[in-house]
Amino acid sequence: MNTANFKTFCEGTPLIGHHFQFEAKWLLSKGINPQIKDDTFLLAYLYDELMPRDLGSLCLRFGVDGVFKEEHGKDVAKITGQRLIDRNTRDARNTLLLRDVLWDKLTEPEKKVYNMVLLPAIKTLARIELTGVHYSKTRLTDLILELKKRVLDIDIMNDPVIKKFNENSGLEFNINSHIHKGTVIFDLLGYEPLKGQRARTSTDGDSTKAEILRLMLEKRPNETLKKLLDLSSTTGWLEVYSKFEDHCEECEHPHVKDGRVYSSLSPVARTTRIISAHPNILNLPKHNGGEFTRKIFTPTTEEKGCLLEADYSQIELRILAGISGDEPLIEDFKAGRDPHAMMAKDAFEIKDIRDVTPELRFKGKTLNFLLPFGGGVSSIAFKTGREYGEAKIWYERYWKKHPQLKKFLTNIPETGIVKSVAGMKRYCGQWTEGKNFQTQNPALIVLLIALNRIVEDAIRWEAPIVLPVHDSMVFDVHDKTKTKGLIRKIQERVNFEAGEIFPEVDIPLVVDFKIGDSWGELIDYKGD
């Protein structure tokens, strides 16, 4: 079959595959827009997210092909000749048979999500993967040098307390040792361990995690403890970015050294988020007190272009308010009030909303996501620095104000199979997982719908999507004003597909925009 006939075949014939995103990316890179009919990998994910989803395991589980019992697990790369042709023919036949088996096991809501959202997302994510994200080699090198310099400037071994540890123990202090840090913090510096389960390790010891140490430092400042926090974070960042630099050198496009990195994206994850791998760009750490080191990612044309981030504002809380029917939250959203500032105003008994500082608003945001998703009195006290008695009073006050929300959350199963309002299911080992799934899954569906609608238009606008990030998407743009208006029009119109995927939530979707010369230097963009 020549190239023209192959293109005609792929674009005019309904195709069924297993884990089709890999093939879709290859076909799209050749200018072929495949007509994807079904993907047995996605069907298996919808049916049971916990089971192995490779083709061999699925065929064994559902009795599609007994021959797999003999060859399952063998190195396919070593199969050649007619045996390889036979195997590929059998794989194609089994994929077709498996499709019918899995399709019949899905519920009607699952079939709807599959057809309207997940199946189109195969080509959507493949297009984003092919675009890649541009990074500045100079910025990456400078960042690594900066981190190395910070390690030297901290000079932990010349700290008097660390010197004392070395003398007393006969060891050299190791920042990666929980025992070493615990000895310095609790024995030599005399800090009292914090109360609460979050301040304990899995073996019931005193935790030395960064979030615990920061709280201890807030209560009693100490130079040695500050150095330990800085060093622990900096060495962690240095390791991540050094590995990332190696990956970028190894995995750039094999034919075009274009300064891009091509991550693999997938919506199939227990996190109910789009995940990134090889490398994981979405979980790069923060440094410098919260500034993202994502500043290494820049527009393709740094002199003229910019990166534009379109973020669904507070989408999980909006969904939670809508599906629970919680009137106070719904009223705040409809009136355009900031629910995090309102939370802080109530929690800290502030009379005027204008007196809520950014720090207090952040604590209000923490409470807004802490309480509905499993946080108790101890968690409130721990996160806000309030005494237990005060935290208990506010905990009771909160649930008195939000009875509908409490009733909705109480009805979510504590463990086992939990279904979201979209009809997708997940096995949850603890109650907090089920509650998170109720909002994270619909939020993912909203984002995927928006991505499916925008991705091809964005390429025509010369503003391709380079990354989907949790509840937002990042564009590499030339004309920011034109692009922003087009994006907002599509994103805000999604509005949960007017009940086609799950019951419409009568709360407006709001998109916030940020713009900058890099992903780590984005600022609010209020322009038209």
QUITABEL-V294009 format. One line per field, one symbol per residue. ss: DSSP state (H for helix, E for strand, L for the rest). Layout:
ss = ???
This chain:
ss = LLHHHHHHHHHHLLEEELLLHHHHHHHHHLLLLLLEEEEHHHHHHHHLLLLLLLHHHHHHHHLLLLLHHHHLLLLHHHLLHHHHHHHHHHHHHHHHHHHHHHHLLLLHHHHHHHHHHHHHHHHHHHHHHHHLEEELHHHHHHHHHHHHHHHHHHLHHHLHHHHHHHHHHLLLLLLLLHHHHHHHHHHHLLLLLLLLHHHELLLLLELLLHHHHHHHHHHLLLHHHHHHHHHHHHHHHHHHHHHHHHHHHHHLLLLLLLLEELLEEELLLLLLLLEEELLLLLLLLEELLLEEHHHHEELLLLLLLEEEEEEELLHHHHHHHHHHLLHHHHHHHHLLLLHHHHHHHHHLLLLLHHHLLHHHHHHHHHHHHHLLLLLLHHHHHHHHLLLHHHHHHHHHHHHHHLHHHHHHHHLLLLLEEEELLLLLEEEELLHHHHHHHHHHHHHHHHHHHHHHHHHHHHHHLLLLEEEEELLEEEEEELLHHHHHHHHHHHHHHHHHHHHLLLLLLLLLLLEEEEEELEHHHLEELLLL
